[in-house]
Amino acid sequence: MSPYRQGSGVLLICELNMIESNRFLYVYTVAKTLACSPGLVYQLVKRGELDAIKVGKRGIRISRNSLELYIERNLLRTERTERMECRGGS
């Protein structure tokens, strides 16, 4: 059984919990979680923003921990930017 529904757009929290035990995630799963394209996930890996392992000749898997850190870093950056805007950009 698939941990995500076809065409659902964003992976739901309960669905993410179903795959929580997986240490590495498919590119498609990460793309669904971030609500972006698989191409962007590949770019994030290439830029070193997400850690991944190579599986076989062409496949990659994304570290679950790396995905969580990426989300946390970007949430913190957003909160800091909003605080700066409230103070007049200082």
PDB file with one MODEL, atoms N, CA, C and O in Angstrom:
MODEL        1
ATOM      1  N   MET A   1       0.835  -1.187   0.000  1.00  0.00           N
ATOM      2  CA  MET A   1       0.000   0.000   0.000  1.00  0.00           C
ATOM      3  C   MET A   1       0.876   1.246   0.000  1.00  0.00           C
ATOM      4  O   MET A   1       1.841   1.328   0.760  1.00  0.00           O
ATOM      5  N   SER A   2       0.555   2.181  -0.820  1.00  0.00           N
ATOM      6  CA  SER A   2       1.328   3.409  -0.964  1.00  0.00           C
ATOM      7  C   SER A   2       1.130   4.324   0.242  1.00  0.00           C
ATOM      8  O   SER A   2       0.007   4.438   0.732  1.00  0.00           O
ATOM      9  N   PRO A   3       2.201   4.993   0.746  1.00  0.00           N
ATOM     10  CA  PRO A   3       2.061   5.911   1.877  1.00  0.00           C
ATOM     11  C   PRO A   3       1.434   7.243   1.498  1.00  0.00           C
ATOM     12  O   PRO A   3       1.206   8.076   2.375  1.00  0.00           O
ATOM     13  N   TYR A   4       1.150   7.471   0.226  1.00  0.00           N
ATOM     14  CA  TYR A   4       0.532   8.721  -0.207  1.00  0.00           C
ATOM     15  C   TYR A   4      -0.562   8.426  -1.219  1.00  0.00           C
ATOM     16  O   TYR A   4      -0.532   7.400  -1.898  1.00  0.00           O
ATOM     17  N   ARG A   5      -1.514   9.317  -1.313  1.00  0.00           N
ATOM     18  CA  ARG A   5      -2.603   9.169  -2.269  1.00  0.00           C
ATOM     19  C   ARG A   5      -2.201   9.797  -3.590  1.00  0.00           C
ATOM     20  O   ARG A   5      -1.621  10.882  -3.612  1.00  0.00           O
ATOM     21  N   GLN A   6      -2.498   9.140  -4.666  1.00  0.00           N
ATOM     22  CA  GLN A   6      -2.183   9.685  -5.982  1.00  0.00           C
ATOM     23  C   GLN A   6      -2.922  11.000  -6.196  1.00  0.00           C
ATOM     24  O   GLN A   6      -4.132  11.078  -5.983  1.00  0.00           O
ATOM     25  N   GLY A   7      -2.199  12.027  -6.615  1.00  0.00           N
ATOM     26  CA  GLY A   7      -2.793  13.305  -6.939  1.00  0.00           C
ATOM     27  C   GLY A   7      -3.234  14.131  -5.749  1.00  0.00           C
ATOM     28  O   GLY A   7      -3.989  15.090  -5.912  1.00  0.00           O
ATOM     29  N   SER A   8      -2.776  13.780  -4.545  1.00  0.00           N
ATOM     30  CA  SER A   8      -3.237  14.507  -3.360  1.00  0.00           C
ATOM     31  C   SER A   8      -2.541  15.851  -3.182  1.00  0.00           C
ATOM     32  O   SER A   8      -2.997  16.665  -2.379  1.00  0.00           O
ATOM     33  N   GLY A   9      -1.461  16.111  -3.900  1.00  0.00           N
ATOM     34  CA  GLY A   9      -0.772  17.400  -3.796  1.00  0.00           C
ATOM     35  C   GLY A   9       0.244  17.428  -2.673  1.00  0.00           C
ATOM     36  O   GLY A   9       1.447  17.408  -2.933  1.00  0.00           O
ATOM     37  N   VAL A  10      -0.206  17.475  -1.442  1.00  0.00           N
ATOM     38  CA  VAL A  10       0.702  17.561  -0.297  1.00  0.00           C
ATOM     39  C   VAL A  10       0.516  16.325   0.563  1.00  0.00           C
ATOM     40  O   VAL A  10      -0.611  15.888   0.799  1.00  0.00           O
ATOM     41  N   LEU A  11       1.606  15.769   1.024  1.00  0.00           N
ATOM     42  CA  LEU A  11       1.555  14.614   1.906  1.00  0.00           C
ATOM     43  C   LEU A  11       0.965  15.024   3.241  1.00  0.00           C
ATOM     44  O   LEU A  11       1.449  15.967   3.867  1.00  0.00           O
ATOM     45  N   LEU A  12      -0.064  14.337   3.682  1.00  0.00           N
ATOM     46  CA  LEU A  12      -0.703  14.672   4.943  1.00  0.00           C
ATOM     47  C   LEU A  12       0.142  14.191   6.119  1.00  0.00           C
ATOM     48  O   LEU A  12       0.944  13.268   5.978  1.00  0.00           O
ATOM     49  N   ILE A  13      -0.042  14.821   7.278  1.00  0.00           N
ATOM     50  CA  ILE A  13       0.728  14.475   8.469  1.00  0.00           C
ATOM     51  C   ILE A  13       0.568  12.999   8.815  1.00  0.00           C
ATOM     52  O   ILE A  13       1.554  12.326   9.115  1.00  0.00           O
ATOM     53  N   CYS A  14      -0.651  12.492   8.777  1.00  0.00           N
ATOM     54  CA  CYS A  14      -0.854  11.083   9.123  1.00  0.00           C
ATOM     55  C   CYS A  14      -0.132  10.169   8.136  1.00  0.00           C
ATOM     56  O   CYS A  14       0.369   9.112   8.520  1.00  0.00           O
ATOM     57  N   GLU A  15      -0.079  10.567   6.882  1.00  0.00           N
ATOM     58  CA  GLU A  15       0.639   9.780   5.892  1.00  0.00           C
ATOM     59  C   GLU A  15       2.142   9.854   6.133  1.00  0.00           C
ATOM     60  O   GLU A  15       2.851   8.865   5.947  1.00  0.00           O
ATOM     61  N   LEU A  16       2.627  11.011   6.543  1.00  0.00           N
ATOM     62  CA  LEU A  16       4.047  11.155   6.849  1.00  0.00           C
ATOM     63  C   LEU A  16       4.415  10.267   8.026  1.00  0.00           C
ATOM     64  O   LEU A  16       5.502   9.689   8.048  1.00  0.00           O
ATOM     65  N   ASN A  17       3.527  10.152   9.000  1.00  0.00           N
ATOM     66  CA  ASN A  17       3.769   9.275  10.137  1.00  0.00           C
ATOM     67  C   ASN A  17       3.878   7.822   9.711  1.00  0.00           C
ATOM     68  O   ASN A  17       4.615   7.053  10.326  1.00  0.00           O
ATOM     69  N   MET A  18       3.152   7.433   8.662  1.00  0.00           N
ATOM     70  CA  MET A  18       3.217   6.061   8.168  1.00  0.00           C
ATOM     71  C   MET A  18       4.607   5.718   7.648  1.00  0.00           C
ATOM     72  O   MET A  18       5.047   4.573   7.749  1.00  0.00           O
ATOM     73  N   ILE A  19       5.291   6.700   7.097  1.00  0.00           N
ATOM     74  CA  ILE A  19       6.616   6.440   6.537  1.00  0.00           C
ATOM     75  C   ILE A  19       7.724   6.921   7.461  1.00  0.00           C
ATOM     76  O   ILE A  19       8.894   6.943   7.078  1.00  0.00           O
ATOM     77  N   GLU A  20       7.354   7.308   8.687  1.00  0.00           N
ATOM     78  CA  GLU A  20       8.323   7.874   9.611  1.00  0.00           C
ATOM     79  C   GLU A  20       9.483   6.929   9.906  1.00  0.00           C
ATOM     80  O   GLU A  20      10.604   7.376  10.148  1.00  0.00           O
ATOM     81  N   SER A  21       9.220   5.637   9.886  1.00  0.00           N
ATOM     82  CA  SER A  21      10.274   4.687  10.207  1.00  0.00           C
ATOM     83  C   SER A  21      11.303   4.569   9.083  1.00  0.00           C
ATOM     84  O   SER A  21      12.395   4.045   9.308  1.00  0.00           O
ATOM     85  N   ASN A  22      10.980   5.042   7.883  1.00  0.00           N
ATOM     86  CA  ASN A  22      11.925   4.990   6.770  1.00  0.00           C
ATOM     87  C   ASN A  22      13.028   6.014   6.981  1.00  0.00           C
ATOM     88  O   ASN A  22      12.755   7.196   7.186  1.00  0.00           O
ATOM     89  N   ARG A  23      14.266   5.562   6.930  1.00  0.00           N
ATOM     90  CA  ARG A  23      15.405   6.469   7.110  1.00  0.00           C
ATOM     91  C   ARG A  23      15.651   7.313   5.864  1.00  0.00           C
ATOM     92  O   ARG A  23      16.082   8.462   5.953  1.00  0.00           O
ATOM     93  N   PHE A  24      15.371   6.727   4.703  1.00  0.00           N
ATOM     94  CA  PHE A  24      15.571   7.433   3.443  1.00  0.00           C
ATOM     95  C   PHE A  24      14.264   7.485   2.667  1.00  0.00           C
ATOM     96  O   PHE A  24      13.478   6.538   2.690  1.00  0.00           O
ATOM     97  N   LEU A  25      14.040   8.594   1.981  1.00  0.00           N
ATOM     98  CA  LEU A  25      12.790   8.832   1.272  1.00  0.00           C
ATOM     99  C   LEU A  25      13.027   8.947  -0.222  1.00  0.00           C
ATOM    100  O   LEU A  25      14.091   9.380  -0.664  1.00  0.00           O
ATOM    101  N   TYR A  26      12.025   8.555  -0.990  1.00  0.00           N
ATOM    102  CA  TYR A  26      12.077   8.718  -2.440  1.00  0.00           C
ATOM    103  C   TYR A  26      11.971  10.205  -2.788  1.00  0.00           C
ATOM    104  O   TYR A  26      11.384  10.988  -2.040  1.00  0.00           O
ATOM    105  N   VAL A  27      12.538  10.576  -3.915  1.00  0.00           N
ATOM    106  CA  VAL A  27      12.462  11.955  -4.389  1.00  0.00           C
ATOM    107  C   VAL A  27      10.999  12.384  -4.504  1.00  0.00           C
ATOM    108  O   VAL A  27      10.651  13.502  -4.124  1.00  0.00           O
ATOM    109  N   TYR A  28      10.149  11.513  -5.021  1.00  0.00           N
ATOM    110  CA  TYR A  28       8.740  11.837  -5.201  1.00  0.00           C
ATOM    111  C   TYR A  28       8.077  12.135  -3.850  1.00  0.00           C
ATOM    112  O   TYR A  28       7.269  13.059  -3.753  1.00  0.00           O
ATOM    113  N   THR A  29       8.405  11.373  -2.824  1.00  0.00           N
ATOM    114  CA  THR A  29       7.836  11.585  -1.492  1.00  0.00           C
ATOM    115  C   THR A  29       8.271  12.932  -0.926  1.00  0.00           C
ATOM    116  O   THR A  29       7.464  13.648  -0.334  1.00  0.00           O
ATOM    117  N   VAL A  30       9.540  13.278  -1.107  1.00  0.00           N
ATOM    118  CA  VAL A  30      10.057  14.569  -0.638  1.00  0.00           C
ATOM    119  C   VAL A  30       9.369  15.701  -1.397  1.00  0.00           C
ATOM    120  O   VAL A  30       8.994  16.712  -0.803  1.00  0.00           O
ATOM    121  N   ALA A  31       9.205  15.533  -2.694  1.00  0.00           N
ATOM    122  CA  ALA A  31       8.533  16.554  -3.503  1.00  0.00           C
ATOM    123  C   ALA A  31       7.092  16.760  -3.027  1.00  0.00           C
ATOM    124  O   ALA A  31       6.628  17.897  -2.946  1.00  0.00           O
ATOM    125  N   LYS A  32       6.394  15.689  -2.716  1.00  0.00           N
ATOM    126  CA  LYS A  32       5.026  15.804  -2.212  1.00  0.00           C
ATOM    127  C   LYS A  32       5.008  16.502  -0.854  1.00  0.00           C
ATOM    128  O   LYS A  32       4.135  17.329  -0.591  1.00  0.00           O
ATOM    129  N   THR A  33       5.957  16.177  -0.005  1.00  0.00           N
ATOM    130  CA  THR A  33       6.031  16.782   1.333  1.00  0.00           C
ATOM    131  C   THR A  33       6.268  18.282   1.234  1.00  0.00           C
ATOM    132  O   THR A  33       5.662  19.056   1.975  1.00  0.00           O
ATOM    133  N   LEU A  34       7.145  18.698   0.325  1.00  0.00           N
ATOM    134  CA  LEU A  34       7.474  20.114   0.159  1.00  0.00           C
ATOM    135  C   LEU A  34       6.534  20.826  -0.817  1.00  0.00           C
ATOM    136  O   LEU A  34       6.654  22.033  -1.028  1.00  0.00           O
ATOM    137  N   ALA A  35       5.614  20.089  -1.404  1.00  0.00           N
ATOM    138  CA  ALA A  35       4.697  20.634  -2.408  1.00  0.00           C
ATOM    139  C   ALA A  35       5.461  21.317  -3.540  1.00  0.00           C
ATOM    140  O   ALA A  35       5.173  22.453  -3.917  1.00  0.00           O
ATOM    141  N   CYS A  36       6.442  20.591  -4.068  1.00  0.00           N
ATOM    142  CA  CYS A  36       7.249  21.111  -5.176  1.00  0.00           C
ATOM    143  C   CYS A  36       7.441  19.992  -6.195  1.00  0.00           C
ATOM    144  O   CYS A  36       6.927  18.887  -6.020  1.00  0.00           O
ATOM    145  N   SER A  37       8.170  20.280  -7.242  1.00  0.00           N
ATOM    146  CA  SER A  37       8.424  19.278  -8.275  1.00  0.00           C
ATOM    147  C   SER A  37       9.611  18.400  -7.893  1.00  0.00           C
ATOM    148  O   SER A  37      10.479  18.826  -7.131  1.00  0.00           O
ATOM    149  N   PRO A  38       9.652  17.180  -8.416  1.00  0.00           N
ATOM    150  CA  PRO A  38      10.827  16.336  -8.199  1.00  0.00           C
ATOM    151  C   PRO A  38      12.103  17.002  -8.732  1.00  0.00           C
ATOM    152  O   PRO A  38      13.185  16.799  -8.182  1.00  0.00           O
ATOM    153  N   GLY A  39      11.975  17.791  -9.795  1.00  0.00           N
ATOM    154  CA  GLY A  39      13.136  18.499 -10.344  1.00  0.00           C
ATOM    155  C   GLY A  39      13.766  19.438  -9.336  1.00  0.00           C
ATOM    156  O   GLY A  39      14.991  19.540  -9.259  1.00  0.00           O
ATOM    157  N   LEU A  40      12.934  20.129  -8.556  1.00  0.00           N
ATOM    158  CA  LEU A  40      13.461  21.024  -7.523  1.00  0.00           C
ATOM    159  C   LEU A  40      14.180  20.221  -6.440  1.00  0.00           C
ATOM    160  O   LEU A  40      15.204  20.664  -5.920  1.00  0.00           O
ATOM    161  N   VAL A  41      13.656  19.052  -6.098  1.00  0.00           N
ATOM    162  CA  VAL A  41      14.316  18.205  -5.092  1.00  0.00           C
ATOM    163  C   VAL A  41      15.706  17.821  -5.590  1.00  0.00           C
ATOM    164  O   VAL A  41      16.674  17.878  -4.832  1.00  0.00           O
ATOM    165  N   TYR A  42      15.810  17.428  -6.867  1.00  0.00           N
ATOM    166  CA  TYR A  42      17.125  17.100  -7.436  1.00  0.00           C
ATOM    167  C   TYR A  42      18.070  18.304  -7.372  1.00  0.00           C
ATOM    168  O   TYR A  42      19.256  18.143  -7.084  1.00  0.00           O
ATOM    169  N   GLN A  43      17.555  19.502  -7.639  1.00  0.00           N
ATOM    170  CA  GLN A  43      18.384  20.712  -7.555  1.00  0.00           C
ATOM    171  C   GLN A  43      18.863  20.952  -6.126  1.00  0.00           C
ATOM    172  O   GLN A  43      20.016  21.330  -5.917  1.00  0.00           O
ATOM    173  N   LEU A  44      17.992  20.737  -5.141  1.00  0.00           N
ATOM    174  CA  LEU A  44      18.376  20.923  -3.737  1.00  0.00           C
ATOM    175  C   LEU A  44      19.480  19.946  -3.344  1.00  0.00           C
ATOM    176  O   LEU A  44      20.388  20.295  -2.590  1.00  0.00           O
ATOM    177  N   VAL A  45      19.397  18.733  -3.853  1.00  0.00           N
ATOM    178  CA  VAL A  45      20.449  17.744  -3.597  1.00  0.00           C
ATOM    179  C   VAL A  45      21.747  18.193  -4.253  1.00  0.00           C
ATOM    180  O   VAL A  45      22.807  18.143  -3.630  1.00  0.00           O
ATOM    181  N   LYS A  46      21.669  18.630  -5.500  1.00  0.00           N
ATOM    182  CA  LYS A  46      22.857  19.057  -6.244  1.00  0.00           C
ATOM    183  C   LYS A  46      23.548  20.242  -5.571  1.00  0.00           C
ATOM    184  O   LYS A  46      24.776  20.333  -5.568  1.00  0.00           O
ATOM    185  N   ARG A  47      22.737  21.165  -4.991  1.00  0.00           N
ATOM    186  CA  ARG A  47      23.290  22.332  -4.300  1.00  0.00           C
ATOM    187  C   ARG A  47      23.755  22.019  -2.885  1.00  0.00           C
ATOM    188  O   ARG A  47      24.330  22.876  -2.215  1.00  0.00           O
ATOM    189  N   GLY A  48      23.508  20.797  -2.430  1.00  0.00           N
ATOM    190  CA  GLY A  48      23.947  20.401  -1.092  1.00  0.00           C
ATOM    191  C   GLY A  48      22.991  20.813   0.021  1.00  0.00           C
ATOM    192  O   GLY A  48      23.347  20.752   1.197  1.00  0.00           O
ATOM    193  N   GLU A  49      21.781  21.231  -0.340  1.00  0.00           N
ATOM    194  CA  GLU A  49      20.810  21.640   0.671  1.00  0.00           C
ATOM    195  C   GLU A  49      20.066  20.449   1.265  1.00  0.00           C
ATOM    196  O   GLU A  49      19.510  20.546   2.359  1.00  0.00           O
ATOM    197  N   LEU A  50      20.056  19.335   0.552  1.00  0.00           N
ATOM    198  CA  LEU A  50      19.493  18.079   1.045  1.00  0.00           C
ATOM    199  C   LEU A  50      20.534  16.989   0.882  1.00  0.00           C
ATOM    200  O   LEU A  50      21.172  16.895  -0.167  1.00  0.00           O
ATOM    201  N   ASP A  51      20.717  16.165   1.902  1.00  0.00           N
ATOM    202  CA  ASP A  51      21.638  15.035   1.819  1.00  0.00           C
ATOM    203  C   ASP A  51      20.930  13.843   1.199  1.00  0.00           C
ATOM    204  O   ASP A  51      19.769  13.565   1.500  1.00  0.00           O
ATOM    205  N   ALA A  52      21.648  13.141   0.327  1.00  0.00           N
ATOM    206  CA  ALA A  52      21.060  11.994  -0.353  1.00  0.00           C
ATOM    207  C   ALA A  52      22.102  10.905  -0.529  1.00  0.00           C
ATOM    208  O   ALA A  52      23.306  11.151  -0.447  1.00  0.00           O
ATOM    209  N   ILE A  53      21.618   9.705  -0.769  1.00  0.00           N
ATOM    210  CA  ILE A  53      22.507   8.597  -1.116  1.00  0.00           C
ATOM    211  C   ILE A  53      22.142   8.125  -2.517  1.00  0.00           C
ATOM    212  O   ILE A  53      21.003   8.273  -2.960  1.00  0.00           O
ATOM    213  N   LYS A  54      23.116   7.561  -3.199  1.00  0.00           N
ATOM    214  CA  LYS A  54      22.885   7.026  -4.532  1.00  0.00           C
ATOM    215  C   LYS A  54      22.486   5.555  -4.389  1.00  0.00           C
ATOM    216  O   LYS A  54      23.108   4.800  -3.643  1.00  0.00           O
ATOM    217  N   VAL A  55      21.454   5.171  -5.107  1.00  0.00           N
ATOM    218  CA  VAL A  55      20.979   3.795  -5.096  1.00  0.00           C
ATOM    219  C   VAL A  55      21.026   3.291  -6.532  1.00  0.00           C
ATOM    220  O   VAL A  55      20.296   3.774  -7.396  1.00  0.00           O
ATOM    221  N   GLY A  56      21.879   2.331  -6.769  1.00  0.00           N
ATOM    222  CA  GLY A  56      22.039   1.828  -8.130  1.00  0.00           C
ATOM    223  C   GLY A  56      22.749   2.843  -9.003  1.00  0.00           C
ATOM    224  O   GLY A  56      23.530   3.661  -8.516  1.00  0.00           O
ATOM    225  N   LYS A  57      22.474   2.784 -10.293  1.00  0.00           N
ATOM    226  CA  LYS A  57      23.148   3.683 -11.223  1.00  0.00           C
ATOM    227  C   LYS A  57      22.544   5.080 -11.248  1.00  0.00           C
ATOM    228  O   LYS A  57      23.273   6.060 -11.392  1.00  0.00           O
ATOM    229  N   ARG A  58      21.210   5.192 -11.107  1.00  0.00           N
ATOM    230  CA  ARG A  58      20.573   6.492 -11.291  1.00  0.00           C
ATOM    231  C   ARG A  58      19.699   6.956 -10.138  1.00  0.00           C
ATOM    232  O   ARG A  58      19.396   8.145 -10.042  1.00  0.00           O
ATOM    233  N   GLY A  59      19.287   6.051  -9.264  1.00  0.00           N
ATOM    234  CA  GLY A  59      18.358   6.422  -8.213  1.00  0.00           C
ATOM    235  C   GLY A  59      19.029   7.101  -7.028  1.00  0.00           C
ATOM    236  O   GLY A  59      20.195   6.845  -6.728  1.00  0.00           O
ATOM    237  N   ILE A  60      18.286   7.962  -6.366  1.00  0.00           N
ATOM    238  CA  ILE A  60      18.771   8.564  -5.127  1.00  0.00           C
ATOM    239  C   ILE A  60      17.660   8.497  -4.085  1.00  0.00           C
ATOM    240  O   ILE A  60      16.479   8.414  -4.420  1.00  0.00           O
ATOM    241  N   ARG A  61      18.060   8.534  -2.828  1.00  0.00           N
ATOM    242  CA  ARG A  61      17.128   8.608  -1.714  1.00  0.00           C
ATOM    243  C   ARG A  61      17.585   9.747  -0.819  1.00  0.00           C
ATOM    244  O   ARG A  61      18.781   9.973  -0.637  1.00  0.00           O
ATOM    245  N   ILE A  62      16.612  10.462  -0.262  1.00  0.00           N
ATOM    246  CA  ILE A  62      16.878  11.626   0.569  1.00  0.00           C
ATOM    247  C   ILE A  62      16.823  11.201   2.030  1.00  0.00           C
ATOM    248  O   ILE A  62      15.911  10.483   2.441  1.00  0.00           O
ATOM    249  N   SER A  63      17.788  11.641   2.800  1.00  0.00           N
ATOM    250  CA  SER A  63      17.802  11.384   4.232  1.00  0.00           C
ATOM    251  C   SER A  63      16.629  12.096   4.898  1.00  0.00           C
ATOM    252  O   SER A  63      16.435  13.296   4.702  1.00  0.00           O
ATOM    253  N   ARG A  64      15.845  11.355   5.687  1.00  0.00           N
ATOM    254  CA  ARG A  64      14.711  11.947   6.406  1.00  0.00           C
ATOM    255  C   ARG A  64      15.197  13.072   7.318  1.00  0.00           C
ATOM    256  O   ARG A  64      14.566  14.126   7.397  1.00  0.00           O
ATOM    257  N   ASN A  65      16.308  12.851   7.999  1.00  0.00           N
ATOM    258  CA  ASN A  65      16.866  13.867   8.893  1.00  0.00           C
ATOM    259  C   ASN A  65      17.239  15.123   8.114  1.00  0.00           C
ATOM    260  O   ASN A  65      17.006  16.238   8.582  1.00  0.00           O
ATOM    261  N   SER A  66      17.812  14.948   6.940  1.00  0.00           N
ATOM    262  CA  SER A  66      18.179  16.085   6.102  1.00  0.00           C
ATOM    263  C   SER A  66      16.945  16.891   5.698  1.00  0.00           C
ATOM    264  O   SER A  66      16.980  18.121   5.693  1.00  0.00           O
ATOM    265  N   LEU A  67      15.861  16.202   5.360  1.00  0.00           N
ATOM    266  CA  LEU A  67      14.621  16.888   4.998  1.00  0.00           C
ATOM    267  C   LEU A  67      14.087  17.688   6.182  1.00  0.00           C
ATOM    268  O   LEU A  67      13.670  18.835   6.015  1.00  0.00           O
ATOM    269  N   GLU A  68      14.096  17.098   7.369  1.00  0.00           N
ATOM    270  CA  GLU A  68      13.606  17.799   8.559  1.00  0.00           C
ATOM    271  C   GLU A  68      14.453  19.031   8.860  1.00  0.00           C
ATOM    272  O   GLU A  68      13.914  20.079   9.217  1.00  0.00           O
ATOM    273  N   LEU A  69      15.775  18.916   8.718  1.00  0.00           N
ATOM    274  CA  LEU A  69      16.662  20.062   8.949  1.00  0.00           C
ATOM    275  C   LEU A  69      16.436  21.152   7.904  1.00  0.00           C
ATOM    276  O   LEU A  69      16.452  22.339   8.230  1.00  0.00           O
ATOM    277  N   TYR A  70      16.226  20.754   6.658  1.00  0.00           N
ATOM    278  CA  TYR A  70      15.962  21.725   5.582  1.00  0.00           C
ATOM    279  C   TYR A  70      14.695  22.523   5.893  1.00  0.00           C
ATOM    280  O   TYR A  70      14.674  23.746   5.756  1.00  0.00           O
ATOM    281  N   ILE A  71      13.652  21.827   6.308  1.00  0.00           N
ATOM    282  CA  ILE A  71      12.390  22.496   6.644  1.00  0.00           C
ATOM    283  C   ILE A  71      12.600  23.435   7.819  1.00  0.00           C
ATOM    284  O   ILE A  71      12.127  24.571   7.797  1.00  0.00           O
ATOM    285  N   GLU A  72      13.298  22.975   8.836  1.00  0.00           N
ATOM    286  CA  GLU A  72      13.555  23.808  10.019  1.00  0.00           C
ATOM    287  C   GLU A  72      14.360  25.054   9.659  1.00  0.00           C
ATOM    288  O   GLU A  72      14.032  26.154  10.103  1.00  0.00           O
ATOM    289  N   ARG A  73      15.413  24.888   8.856  1.00  0.00           N
ATOM    290  CA  ARG A  73      16.234  26.039   8.444  1.00  0.00           C
ATOM    291  C   ARG A  73      15.401  27.075   7.711  1.00  0.00           C
ATOM    292  O   ARG A  73      15.543  28.274   7.949  1.00  0.00           O
ATOM    293  N   ASN A  74      14.549  26.624   6.837  1.00  0.00           N
ATOM    294  CA  ASN A  74      13.749  27.556   6.043  1.00  0.00           C
ATOM    295  C   ASN A  74      12.623  28.183   6.847  1.00  0.00           C
ATOM    296  O   ASN A  74      12.242  29.321   6.571  1.00  0.00           O
ATOM    297  N   LEU A  75      12.087  27.492   7.816  1.00  0.00           N
ATOM    298  CA  LEU A  75      11.094  28.091   8.705  1.00  0.00           C
ATOM    299  C   LEU A  75      11.733  29.179   9.549  1.00  0.00           C
ATOM    300  O   LEU A  75      11.155  30.252   9.722  1.00  0.00           O
ATOM    301  N   LEU A  76      12.926  28.910  10.078  1.00  0.00           N
ATOM    302  CA  LEU A  76      13.623  29.901  10.889  1.00  0.00           C
ATOM    303  C   LEU A  76      13.977  31.130  10.065  1.00  0.00           C
ATOM    304  O   LEU A  76      13.861  32.258  10.545  1.00  0.00           O
ATOM    305  N   ARG A  77      14.404  30.919   8.840  1.00  0.00           N
ATOM    306  CA  ARG A  77      14.753  32.030   7.956  1.00  0.00           C
ATOM    307  C   ARG A  77      13.515  32.890   7.706  1.00  0.00           C
ATOM    308  O   ARG A  77      13.612  34.118   7.706  1.00  0.00           O
ATOM    309  N   THR A  78      12.377  32.280   7.496  1.00  0.00           N
ATOM    310  CA  THR A  78      11.140  33.008   7.247  1.00  0.00           C
ATOM    311  C   THR A  78      10.734  33.814   8.471  1.00  0.00           C
ATOM    312  O   THR A  78      10.360  34.979   8.339  1.00  0.00           O
ATOM    313  N   GLU A  79      10.799  33.218   9.662  1.00  0.00           N
ATOM    314  CA  GLU A  79      10.444  33.922  10.888  1.00  0.00           C
ATOM    315  C   GLU A  79      11.374  35.113  11.129  1.00  0.00           C
ATOM    316  O   GLU A  79      10.919  36.186  11.526  1.00  0.00           O
ATOM    317  N   ARG A  80      12.667  34.927  10.892  1.00  0.00           N
ATOM    318  CA  ARG A  80      13.636  36.004  11.086  1.00  0.00           C
ATOM    319  C   ARG A  80      13.362  37.147  10.120  1.00  0.00           C
ATOM    320  O   ARG A  80      13.445  38.314  10.504  1.00  0.00           O
ATOM    321  N   THR A  81      13.034  36.825   8.865  1.00  0.00           N
ATOM    322  CA  THR A  81      12.723  37.834   7.859  1.00  0.00           C
ATOM    323  C   THR A  81      11.484  38.622   8.263  1.00  0.00           C
ATOM    324  O   THR A  81      11.450  39.845   8.120  1.00  0.00           O
ATOM    325  N   GLU A  82      10.465  37.928   8.767  1.00  0.00           N
ATOM    326  CA  GLU A  82       9.252  38.624   9.183  1.00  0.00           C
ATOM    327  C   GLU A  82       9.534  39.556  10.351  1.00  0.00           C
ATOM    328  O   GLU A  82       8.983  40.656  10.397  1.00  0.00           O
ATOM    329  N   ARG A  83      10.379  39.148  11.303  1.00  0.00           N
ATOM    330  CA  ARG A  83      10.729  40.016  12.441  1.00  0.00           C
ATOM    331  C   ARG A  83      11.467  41.250  11.952  1.00  0.00           C
ATOM    332  O   ARG A  83      11.232  42.353  12.446  1.00  0.00           O
ATOM    333  N   MET A  84      12.363  41.071  10.980  1.00  0.00           N
ATOM    334  CA  MET A  84      13.118  42.202  10.468  1.00  0.00           C
ATOM    335  C   MET A  84      12.196  43.192   9.773  1.00  0.00           C
ATOM    336  O   MET A  84      12.376  44.402   9.906  1.00  0.00           O
ATOM    337  N   GLU A  85      11.204  42.689   9.028  1.00  0.00           N
ATOM    338  CA  GLU A  85      10.283  43.573   8.325  1.00  0.00           C
ATOM    339  C   GLU A  85       9.437  44.365   9.317  1.00  0.00           C
ATOM    340  O   GLU A  85       9.110  45.525   9.066  1.00  0.00           O
ATOM    341  N   CYS A  86       9.083  43.750  10.433  1.00  0.00           N
ATOM    342  CA  CYS A  86       8.273  44.442  11.453  1.00  0.00           C
ATOM    343  C   CYS A  86       9.064  45.573  12.110  1.00  0.00           C
ATOM    344  O   CYS A  86       8.486  46.569  12.546  1.00  0.00           O
ATOM    345  N   ARG A  87      10.392  45.413  12.180  1.00  0.00           N
ATOM    346  CA  ARG A  87      11.238  46.436  12.802  1.00  0.00           C
ATOM    347  C   ARG A  87      11.732  47.469  11.789  1.00  0.00           C
ATOM    348  O   ARG A  87      12.565  48.312  12.121  1.00  0.00           O
ATOM    349  N   GLY A  88      11.238  47.408  10.596  1.00  0.00           N
ATOM    350  CA  GLY A  88      11.653  48.394   9.599  1.00  0.00           C
ATOM    351  C   GLY A  88      12.910  48.018   8.855  1.00  0.00           C
ATOM    352  O   GLY A  88      13.600  48.896   8.337  1.00  0.00           O
ATOM    353  N   GLY A  89      13.236  46.708   8.786  1.00  0.00           N
ATOM    354  CA  GLY A  89      14.377  46.257   7.999  1.00  0.00           C
ATOM    355  C   GLY A  89      15.714  46.361   8.683  1.00  0.00           C
ATOM    356  O   GLY A  89      16.742  46.191   8.028  1.00  0.00           O
ATOM    357  N   SER A  90      15.749  46.636   9.983  1.00  0.00           N
ATOM    358  CA  SER A  90      17.045  46.725  10.658  1.00  0.00           C
ATOM    359  C   SER A  90      17.481  45.419  11.216  1.00  0.00           C
ATOM    360  O   SER A  90      18.553  45.330  11.814  1.00  0.00           O
TER     361      SER A  90
ENDMDL
END
